[in-house]
Amino acid sequence: MQCAECKGRGFCGLERCPIMSRFYARLPVRQSDHYEGSAPSVFVGSYGYPKVAGGPLMIDDADHPPDWVAQGLGIEDIVGLRARTIRGAGEAKGLSGDIQEIALSSSPLDVEVRFVKPVSFDLRFDGTIAPVGLTGAIRDMDVLGNARVDRAVDRATSDTDLGATDACGILSASGIDVYRITQLLTAGLLGSEKRRRVVPTRWAITAVDDTVSKQLVKKIARYPPLSEIEVYSASLYGNHIVCILIPGDWKFEMIEVWGKQSLWGGGSETIAVDSEGLTKSNYSPLAGAYYSARLAVAEHLEGVRRSARALILRNVTGEYWAPLGTWVVREATRNAMRGEKTVCADIGAATDLASRLIGFTHWQPHSRLIPELATQRTLFDF
């Protein structure tokens, strides 16, 4: 039986919760006021912006979601890993040099941190960022060793005349993944000299997905269209993704379906949709998931040097019992685009296949793109 605060959704932050108690049980009996070990990444909070708290994320393990997926970690494994992760909290401005050193390094640096008092356990879940279990106010901190900096990262961070948007595009084109770029933006290492500042991690995640995918879309707009309709699919942690790619100029639509008793579905099913053409000005009501999925599709089209209209379906089931962050959508969509494609003769066949793969048909009335494609002819049709 779950505690009342869980309301049947599978998680809460209370010690008496029968699900969360498993993670409390794994922690040391006495939390320490001292840490010496690896700091694979950094974290900056958003509360009280612009006077925000930030510091290293400390654990002798990777803080890189693609590694978690490659290792075959399940949801409980990842929550357990993040429950043991310590978030150091200090005035971000005062710690900016140390934060930047950690963010610059291509391999984790060791740190020695003393906390004001023993770290406390406060595992919280969020739809954008990965959870962190332990938090400690930093008294003093030393970074041990020197950062190993990739050449592309060194060039982008050393150029104080380069805007953050261009820097993100250049780093992505150089093979630097969005996880590293997000760290650099968070630590205040990107942008022109007068505009550099630390950025809350939750904002940086969506900003980098948005910025890099926009840069890719500009390239995609110059490519010839796909020659056929393609359908892709994959599942990750109860997130089922189906992607339909249709020959044409760039357009993107995403439909999210949260099933009954899923995290945000509650007692009834919830369906939300958003879309765009070559440009998008307003922030998506689907929040960070929209930009993460768009990035994965844009990466694929850039890789094959083709343009297309893309429809993403995301079905979230009760298997996704703990929100792990928008990286799940990014990696699920990347997995789909790396998988086998099914070629369809027309839009009708593609939507029928997509409905079979996603498990239902009632997403179709919510689509704006499918009716448009069924009635509209473009230059690509001639």
Secondary structure, 3 states (H helix, E strand, C coil): CCCHHHCCCCCCCCCCCCCCHHHHHCCCCCCCCEEEEEECEEEECCCCCCCCEEEEEECCCCCCHHHHHHCCCCHHHHHHHHHCCEEEEEECCCCHHHHHHHHHCCCCEEEEEEECCCCEECCCCCCCCCCCCEEEEEEEEEEECCCCCCHHHHHHHHCCCCCHHHHHHHHHHCCCCHHHHHHHHHCCCCCCHHHCCCCCHHHHHHHHHHHHHHHHHHHHCCCCECCCEEEEEEEECCEEEEEEEEECCCEEEEEEEECCCCCCCCCCCEEEEEEECCCCCCCCCCCHHHHHHHHHHHHHHHHHCCEEEEEEEEEECCCCCCCCCCHHHHHHHHHHHHCCCEEECCHHHHHHHHHHHHCCCCCHHHCCHHHHHHHCCCHHHC
